[in-house]
Structure formats: structure tokens, C-alpha cells
């Protein structure tokens, strides 16, 4: 399997550290980013295979990041998984309307996260 690059964007440093460690343990390359502005800057040089995006961040939230990426023809094909504590039905709709391809609400299980990512990357089986 080729090493898929996953950009993880979350302003909670400990959570970002845990997500990064977990995804690396599944065999994915992880690019940890702690804010939306940095994510938009870094995506140009990294071009990840998937973006795991927190929607509630200061300065630039995940909704704005998703909209900016989907408006740019260079990045609109990158799948975005909204990973958020916003858990009401309308929150899911808002995430998808902003350009996210899928949604998972916090807290989620590691297995559930891996399943969402695998589906978005169209990987037949979970990494070993």
C-alpha cells in the first residue's frame, strides 16, 4: 500500500497528538496542523490525500477552510472528513454544505474514525 498522507487539523494540541499517533499506527503519513490558516498554507506544499478537519477553531474555523479548499480547482478533489463536537443533525448538514465529504462527531471510537477514512480513501481494507 502506498503511504497515504492525511492532514489532521485541530486546535486542541493533545487531541491532535493522539489523532496523529493513532493514524500513524495504522500506517498513514500524518501532517498535524493546529489551525485553519496554517492548513490552507500547508496544503499547497503537501497536497494530502485526505483532510481530517475540526470545525470549531479560532481565527479560521473548519467551515471556512472547507469552503476555501472546495472553491480552488487545485484542491477541491481532496476528501475532507469533518471531525467535530458539533453533533446536532443540522451540524452535519452544515459541514456537508461547506464542502466536507463526510462527517464524524466527537467523541468517536478509533475504529469508527478508521472506517470513515478508509471509505473516503477507497482503500479496500484497513492498513496493517
Order of alpha helices (4+ residues) and beta strands (2+ residues): beta-alpha-beta-alpha-beta-alpha-beta-alpha-beta-alpha
